[in-house]
Amino acid sequence: MSGPGKKVVDVAFKASKNIDWEGMAKLLVSDEARKEFATLRRTFDEVNSTLQTKFSQEPEPIDWEHYRKGIGSRLVDMYKKAYENVEIPKFVDTVTPQYKPKFDALLVELKEAEEKSLKESERLEKEIAEVQELKQKISTMTADEYFEKHPELKKKFDDEMRNDYWGY
């Protein structure tokens, strides 16, 4: 076998060797997840087996003599000649070089977004910790203690009172 079919078989075979099924199985906690994982593994093995057997073999040669007996040699010879003249063009990948720079740019963008997301996660975790701390202390906290942590609110309230603006 040669061509794209062989490549698929080779890639599938290499991929199956690199999968750490036991390592992934250890990460599963629920019975439903284990069941789904077992189904995934069984399906993967079936597909891989099919690829290894069905697509890795050369097709059986055509028995032209068998057809000559039933159809006639003239028509069979014409088909045989046409069959032998068929040339399957080699696949030339023109798409990958076109999209490789775009893909690489997206990977860079992805890394930047990941870093930004991690920073935002850290900021949100700090904010959550502050809110939880405030939630615990709010029942015993005085206005002065609150304004000490939020001076911009104290300034806003002071300005409103000074300007005789009471929110109506």
Salt bridges, closest charged atoms under 4 A:
ASP10 OD1 - LYS6 NZ 3.72
GLU22 OE2 - ARG41 NH1 3.52
ASP31 OD1 - ARG34 NH1 3.15
GLU65 OE2 - ARG68 NH1 2.68
ASP77 OD1 - ARG68 NH2 2.33
ASP104 OD1 - LYS100 NZ 3.39
GLU120 OE2 - ARG123 NH2 2.54
GLU127 OE1 - ARG123 NH1 2.82
GLU133 OE2 - LYS137 NZ 3.02
GLU133 OE2 - LYS149 NZ 3.24
GLU152 OE2 - HIS150 ND1 3.82
ASP158 OD2 - LYS154 NZ 3.45
ASP159 OD2 - LYS155 NZ 3.14
ASP159 OD1 - ARG162 NH1 2.73
